[in-house]
Amino acid sequence: MTAAPDITLLSGEMARLLERVEREVGPQPDPTLLTPSEGRAVTLEGNRRWNVDLPEMAAAGDAWVDADKSLGSAGVRLKVLVPPGHRPGAVIFVHGGGFAFCSPETHERCARVLAVESGLPVLLPDYRLSPEHPYPAGLMDVVATLRAAFAAAGALGVEEGPVVMAGDSAGANLALAALLHEQPRSSAAVAGALLFYGTYAASFHTQSYRDFEHGPGLTTAKMQRYWTWYVGGRDVSTDPLACPLAASKEALKALPPLHLMAAGVDPLLSDSILLHERLKGLGRSDALTVIPGVTHGFLQNTIDLAAAREALAAAGKAAKDMVAGTRP
C-alpha cells in the first residue's frame, strides 16, 4: 500500500492552491505511466491554467537555431520574449518536464515574469525530448542554442551581450551540463546561471528522495522513470554531462556564478543541497535559497503563489548582478 504524502509540510498558500486544483480538475493520471505522446498531452493541458494573463512583452515570436553537425544537434525552435526596456544580452531558459514533457509554451508565463524581473530577453529552446531522443540529444540542442542564440534571435530585437543560463528541474540539469560542455570554448562565456530545483544525479537514495518519496507532487518513482527514459537504462552516474554532481573539482570551480533555488517539499531538494555543498567546499560563494512549504514546479504558479513571484524577482535581481559583474 502506497503511503500518503504529508501535506502538513505545505505552506497555507501552497496547500490551498493544490486543494483548489483538485476540486476543479479532479485526480489526474501519472503522465510517466502513459505513452510519451499521451503524457505530453496531459502535461500540456495541466499547464494551460498557469499560462494566462501573460505579462506584456515589447516583442515575442519564434526564431530558429540551425542544426550543428559537429554537435549532432537538430534545428531548434526558440521562443523569444523581449521585455520592454530590455538591455543587450539574454537569458537562455531551458524548460523542465523530466527530459520528456513540456515545452516553451508550458513555461511561457514563468519566462515572461523572469524577463520583466531581469530586464533581459528570455530565449526558450524547444529541445528534443526523451525517450524518442535520449541523452545527449536534448543537451546538444541546448549547447547549439548557447552557441548561436544571438544570431538566431537578432531579428526580434535581441542584441548581443551577456548570457545568463537558466533552467528548472530537468532544464536546470541541461543548463548546467551545457556550461560544463562549453568550458573549453572561450567564445561561449556566460555571466552566470539561474538553476531552479534541478536534478543533478541519477541517484534516488538521498534524504529528500526518502522524505518525499510519495510527494505531494513529484515522487521518487516518477523521477526514476524520467531518468530511465532520458538515459535509456545506461549507467551515467560518472558522466558529468548527464549528472553534473559528478563533475570534477576543476570543472565546478571554473563555472560562472550560480544562483541556486530549491523547493522545500521536493524529492530533488537534496540535489541542490549537495551541489551547493560541493561548490562551497571549493571556496565558491554561490547562493542557495530553499523556499519552504512549496512543491516541485511551484514557479509555474506565478498567478496564485506570492512565493513564486518573489522567487523570480530574486532570480531577476541575481541575473542583473551577474550581468553587471557584481555577483561573486
C-alpha positions as CSV (number, residue, x, y, z in Angstrom):
1,M,0.0,0.0,0.0
2,T,1.4,3.4,-1.1
3,A,1.9,5.9,1.8
4,A,0.0,9.1,1.6
5,P,2.1,12.3,1.1
6,D,2.5,14.5,4.1
7,I,0.6,17.7,3.1
8,T,1.1,19.2,6.6
9,L,4.5,20.3,5.4
10,L,3.0,22.7,2.8
11,S,2.6,26.4,3.4
12,G,-1.0,27.6,3.7
13,E,-0.8,29.2,0.3
14,M,0.5,26.1,-1.4
15,A,-2.0,23.8,0.3
16,R,-4.9,26.0,-0.7
17,L,-3.8,26.1,-4.3
18,L,-3.4,22.3,-4.6
19,E,-6.8,21.8,-2.9
20,R,-8.4,24.2,-5.4
21,V,-6.9,22.5,-8.4
22,E,-8.0,19.1,-7.1
23,R,-11.6,20.4,-6.8
24,E,-11.6,21.9,-10.2
25,V,-9.9,19.2,-12.3
26,G,-10.1,16.1,-10.1
27,P,-7.4,13.3,-9.9
28,Q,-5.1,13.3,-12.9
29,P,-3.2,10.3,-14.4
30,D,0.5,10.0,-13.8
31,P,2.0,11.0,-17.2
32,T,5.0,8.8,-16.7
33,L,2.7,5.7,-16.8
34,L,1.3,6.8,-20.2
35,T,2.8,6.7,-23.6
36,P,5.1,9.7,-24.2
37,S,2.5,11.4,-26.5
38,E,-0.3,10.8,-24.1
39,G,1.8,12.1,-21.2
40,R,2.7,15.2,-23.1
41,A,-1.0,15.9,-23.8
42,V,-1.8,15.6,-20.1
43,T,1.1,17.8,-19.1
44,L,0.2,20.4,-21.7
45,E,-3.4,20.6,-20.6
46,G,-2.4,20.8,-16.9
47,N,-0.1,23.7,-17.6
48,R,-2.7,25.8,-19.5
49,R,-4.2,27.2,-16.3
50,W,-0.8,28.7,-15.4
51,N,-0.3,30.5,-18.7
52,V,-3.0,33.1,-18.8
53,D,-2.8,36.9,-18.2
54,L,0.7,36.9,-19.7
55,P,2.9,39.9,-18.9
56,E,3.2,42.2,-21.9
57,M,6.4,42.0,-24.0
58,A,7.9,44.5,-26.4
59,A,8.3,41.7,-28.8
60,A,7.6,38.0,-28.9
61,G,8.0,35.4,-31.5
62,D,9.9,32.3,-32.8
63,A,13.4,32.1,-34.1
64,W,15.5,29.1,-35.3
65,V,18.9,27.8,-34.5
66,D,20.3,25.7,-37.3
67,A,21.4,22.1,-36.8
68,D,25.0,21.8,-35.9
69,K,26.6,18.7,-37.4
70,S,29.6,19.0,-35.2
71,L,27.4,18.6,-32.1
72,G,24.8,16.3,-33.6
73,S,22.1,18.8,-32.7
74,A,18.8,19.2,-34.6
75,G,17.3,22.5,-35.7
76,V,16.0,24.2,-32.6
77,R,13.0,26.5,-32.4
78,L,13.4,29.3,-29.9
79,K,10.6,31.2,-28.3
80,V,11.9,34.7,-27.9
81,L,10.4,37.0,-25.2
82,V,11.7,40.6,-25.2
83,P,10.6,42.7,-22.3
84,P,10.0,46.5,-22.5
85,G,13.2,48.5,-22.0
86,H,15.4,45.5,-22.4
87,R,19.2,45.6,-22.3
88,P,21.7,43.8,-24.6
89,G,22.2,40.1,-23.7
90,A,19.7,37.3,-22.9
91,V,18.6,34.7,-20.5
92,I,18.5,31.2,-22.1
93,F,15.8,29.4,-20.1
94,V,15.7,25.6,-20.5
95,H,12.3,24.3,-19.6
96,G,11.8,21.4,-17.3
97,G,9.5,18.4,-17.6
98,G,11.6,15.3,-16.8
99,F,13.5,15.5,-20.1
100,A,10.3,14.1,-21.7
101,F,7.5,16.6,-21.3
102,C,6.6,20.3,-21.5
103,S,7.7,23.0,-24.0
104,P,8.5,26.7,-24.2
105,E,4.7,27.2,-24.2
106,T,4.1,25.4,-20.9
107,H,6.7,27.7,-19.3
108,E,5.8,30.9,-21.0
109,R,4.3,32.9,-18.1
110,C,7.2,31.9,-15.8
111,A,9.6,33.0,-18.5
112,R,7.8,36.3,-19.1
113,V,7.9,37.1,-15.4
114,L,11.7,36.4,-15.4
115,A,12.1,38.6,-18.5
116,V,10.4,41.5,-16.7
117,E,12.4,41.0,-13.5
118,S,15.8,40.6,-15.2
119,G,15.3,43.2,-17.9
120,L,16.7,40.8,-20.4
121,P,15.2,38.9,-23.3
122,V,14.4,35.3,-22.5
123,L,15.0,32.6,-25.1
124,L,13.4,29.2,-24.6
125,P,14.8,26.3,-26.7
126,D,12.3,23.7,-27.8
127,Y,14.9,20.9,-27.5
128,R,14.3,17.3,-28.4
129,L,12.7,15.1,-25.7
130,S,13.2,11.6,-24.5
131,P,12.5,8.7,-24.8
132,E,12.4,9.2,-28.5
133,H,15.6,11.3,-28.3
134,P,17.6,10.1,-25.4
135,Y,20.7,11.7,-23.9
136,P,22.6,13.5,-25.2
137,A,20.2,14.7,-27.9
138,G,18.4,17.4,-25.9
139,L,21.7,18.6,-24.3
140,M,23.3,19.1,-27.7
141,D,20.3,21.2,-28.8
142,V,20.8,23.4,-25.7
143,V,24.5,23.7,-26.4
144,A,23.8,24.7,-30.0
145,T,21.4,27.3,-28.7
146,L,24.0,28.7,-26.4
147,R,26.4,29.0,-29.3
148,A,24.0,30.6,-31.8
149,A,21.3,32.3,-29.8
150,F,22.1,35.9,-30.8
151,A,22.4,35.2,-34.5
152,A,19.0,33.4,-34.4
153,A,17.2,36.0,-32.2
154,G,18.6,39.2,-33.6
155,A,15.6,39.7,-36.0
156,L,13.4,40.0,-32.9
157,G,15.4,42.8,-31.4
158,V,17.8,40.7,-29.2
159,E,21.2,42.4,-29.1
160,E,24.4,40.5,-28.5
161,G,25.6,40.8,-24.9
162,P,26.0,38.9,-21.6
163,V,24.3,35.4,-21.5
164,V,22.7,34.1,-18.3
165,M,21.8,30.4,-18.5
166,A,18.7,29.3,-16.6
167,G,16.5,26.2,-16.2
168,D,14.1,24.5,-13.9
169,S,14.2,20.8,-12.9
170,A,15.5,18.8,-15.9
171,G,16.1,22.1,-17.5
172,A,18.5,23.1,-14.7
173,N,20.4,19.9,-15.4
174,L,20.6,20.7,-19.1
175,A,21.6,24.3,-18.5
176,L,24.4,23.3,-16.1
177,A,25.5,20.5,-18.3
178,A,25.7,22.9,-21.3
179,L,28.0,25.1,-19.3
180,L,30.2,22.1,-18.4
181,H,30.3,21.1,-22.1
182,E,31.3,24.5,-23.2
183,Q,34.1,25.2,-20.7
184,P,36.9,24.7,-23.2
185,R,35.3,27.3,-25.6
186,S,36.2,30.9,-24.6
187,S,33.6,32.1,-27.2
188,A,30.8,30.8,-25.1
189,A,31.5,32.9,-22.0
190,V,28.4,33.1,-19.7
191,A,27.8,35.7,-17.0
192,G,26.1,33.2,-14.7
193,A,23.3,30.7,-14.3
194,L,19.9,30.6,-12.5
195,L,19.2,27.0,-11.5
196,F,15.7,26.1,-10.1
197,Y,15.1,22.9,-8.2
198,G,17.3,20.9,-10.5
199,T,18.0,17.2,-10.9
200,Y,21.8,16.7,-10.9
201,A,22.3,13.0,-10.4
202,A,20.6,9.7,-11.2
203,S,20.7,8.7,-7.6
204,F,17.4,8.1,-5.7
205,H,18.7,7.4,-2.2
206,T,19.2,11.0,-0.9
207,Q,17.4,12.3,2.2
208,S,14.8,14.2,0.2
209,Y,14.1,11.3,-2.1
210,R,13.3,9.3,1.1
211,D,11.4,12.2,2.8
212,F,9.2,13.0,-0.2
213,E,9.1,9.6,-1.9
214,H,5.3,9.8,-2.3
215,G,5.0,13.6,-2.9
216,P,3.0,15.7,-2.7
217,G,3.5,16.5,-6.3
218,L,6.7,14.9,-7.8
219,T,7.5,11.5,-6.5
220,T,10.6,9.3,-6.4
221,A,9.1,6.8,-8.8
222,K,8.3,9.4,-11.3
223,M,11.9,10.7,-11.3
224,Q,13.2,7.1,-11.7
225,R,11.0,6.7,-14.8
226,Y,12.1,10.1,-16.2
227,W,15.8,9.2,-15.8
228,T,15.2,5.8,-17.4
229,W,13.6,7.5,-20.4
230,Y,16.4,10.1,-20.6
231,V,19.4,7.8,-20.5
232,G,17.9,4.6,-21.8
233,G,18.9,2.5,-18.9
234,R,22.6,3.4,-19.3
235,D,24.8,3.9,-16.2
236,V,25.6,7.6,-16.4
237,S,26.5,8.1,-12.7
238,T,30.0,9.2,-13.5
239,D,29.2,11.3,-16.6
240,P,29.1,14.9,-15.6
241,L,27.2,15.9,-18.7
242,A,24.3,13.7,-17.6
243,C,24.9,14.0,-13.9
244,P,26.6,17.4,-13.1
245,L,27.2,16.3,-9.5
246,A,29.8,14.0,-10.9
247,A,31.8,16.9,-12.4
248,S,35.4,17.3,-11.3
249,K,36.5,19.9,-8.8
250,E,38.3,21.8,-11.5
251,A,35.2,21.9,-13.7
252,L,32.9,23.0,-10.9
253,K,35.3,25.7,-9.7
254,A,35.6,27.1,-13.2
255,L,31.8,27.6,-13.5
256,P,30.4,31.2,-13.7
257,P,28.4,32.4,-10.6
258,L,25.3,30.3,-9.9
259,H,22.0,31.2,-8.3
260,L,20.6,28.0,-6.8
261,M,17.0,27.8,-5.7
262,A,15.2,24.7,-4.3
263,A,11.7,23.9,-3.2
264,G,11.3,22.8,0.4
265,V,8.9,19.9,-0.3
266,D,10.5,18.2,-3.2
267,P,12.3,14.9,-3.8
268,L,15.0,16.9,-5.6
269,L,15.8,19.2,-2.6
270,S,18.9,17.2,-1.7
271,D,20.3,17.5,-5.3
272,S,20.6,21.3,-4.8
273,I,21.9,21.0,-1.3
274,L,24.6,18.5,-2.4
275,L,25.6,20.7,-5.4
276,H,25.8,23.7,-3.1
277,E,28.0,21.8,-0.6
278,R,30.4,20.8,-3.3
279,L,30.7,24.4,-4.6
280,K,31.1,25.8,-1.1
281,G,33.8,23.2,-0.4
282,L,35.7,24.6,-3.4
283,G,35.7,28.1,-1.8
284,R,32.9,29.5,-4.1
285,S,30.2,31.8,-2.8
286,D,27.2,30.7,-4.8
287,A,23.9,31.3,-3.0
288,L,21.3,28.5,-2.3
289,T,17.8,29.6,-1.4
290,V,15.3,26.9,-0.2
291,I,11.7,28.1,-0.4
292,P,9.8,26.5,2.4
293,G,6.4,24.9,2.1
294,V,6.3,24.7,-1.7
295,T,6.4,21.7,-4.1
296,H,8.5,21.0,-7.1
297,G,7.5,23.1,-10.1
298,F,6.0,25.9,-8.0
299,L,7.5,28.6,-10.2
300,Q,4.8,27.7,-12.8
301,N,2.2,29.2,-10.4
302,T,3.1,32.9,-10.6
303,I,-0.6,33.9,-10.8
304,D,-1.5,32.3,-7.5
305,L,1.6,32.0,-5.4
306,A,3.4,35.0,-3.9
307,A,6.3,32.7,-3.2
308,A,6.7,32.1,-7.0
309,R,6.6,35.8,-7.8
310,E,9.1,36.6,-5.0
311,A,11.5,33.8,-6.1
312,L,11.5,35.0,-9.7
313,A,12.1,38.6,-8.5
314,A,15.1,37.4,-6.6
315,A,16.3,35.4,-9.7
316,G,15.9,38.5,-11.8
317,K,18.0,40.6,-9.4
318,A,20.6,37.8,-9.4
319,A,20.7,37.9,-13.2
320,K,21.1,41.7,-13.2
321,D,24.0,41.4,-10.7
322,M,25.6,38.7,-12.9
323,V,25.4,40.8,-16.0
324,A,26.8,43.8,-14.1
325,G,29.7,41.7,-12.8
326,T,28.8,42.3,-9.1
327,R,27.9,38.7,-8.3
328,P,30.9,36.9,-6.8
